[in-house]
């Protein structure tokens, strides 16, 4: 229903992925959500199609296809009624390994990540007291001979129960430092306690007590962990925006169709301004967010600074998706709360995207030049 970006690459991806997504329609995702299970069959299918290598060089088994492919893919998954969070994570988190890993780390893990044989779904950064403020970490990494000893508590870590590889951010003497944890090797030393959240992200709290790691698990230079991690933030924001846009378009498509066919008092409900206006407002916001998404992608593709633009894209898209869920509830009425219509599931997913305080701070500082205190 919404116009797509006039791009041959984007159109090719949409045409290529849509037949696959028909196998994994809204009912498949409702079942996964109800059971709180990982979408294994879907994940393996996307991996088999080669999409997980989008940001991985060909030398390591990837396609190195770039951010446009990734953005369109996650949008299309969500527009088909799915949840692209695990695809987003598997595609994008490995960029930190691509950019900052050793040759040995890349050779060992990247081919498996590209195929989906190795799940790389998690960055363990947020903490109970500091939240998303990664400059004030309580988790520590201290040198002991040739090794590191890690003590950490992390909260709200998505897919912690399902991943094999995990990036851990801790505070060392030199400053923030990243470690690449292979849970096949150290998983019994990482306590994972599930958190039951509104959306199915298989989220957990992590406890790590005196975990000894060789220096070969360090990812990037000691003391530059946050800087290494931040190099991937712009793309992650754009992909989150793409997910939100996909959710919004899924709901718009279904709401418009329902408004055209549902009758009350011998009139189609789509004739009423009380239905029309919320849908028009939602549609307008989604289209505006989409333009900002493509603007940010253009900067990223050209190698230009995209932090502010990607932050704007994520803020606008998350708010557009939230507005669209409200319009969908207005359209469907009480049926919007029934699982069969998939509105309530998308409403729950939309809540995940609207935590934008740090992005608001970034925009206030770098775009508006407001005092930051």
Buried (B, 14 or more C-beta within 10 A) or exposed (E): EEEEBEBEEBEEBBEBBEEBBEEBEBEBBBEBBEEEEBBEEBBEBBBEEBBBBBBBBEEBBBBBBBBBBBBBBBBBBBBBBBBBBBBBBBBBBBBBBBEBBBEEBBEBBBBBBBBBEBBBBBBBBBBEEBBEEBEEBBBBBEEEEEBBBBBBBBBBBBBBBBBBBBBBBBBBEEBBBBBBBBBEEBBEBBEBEEBEBEBBBBBBBBBBEEBEBEEEBBBBBBBBBBBBBEEBBBBBBBBBBBBBBBBBBBBBBBBBEBBEEBEEEEEBBBEEEEBBEBBEBBBEBBBEBBEBBBBBBBBBEEEEEBBBBBBBBBBBBBBBBBBBBBBBBBBBEEBBEEEEBBBBBBBBBBBBBEEBEEBEBBBEEBEEEEEEE
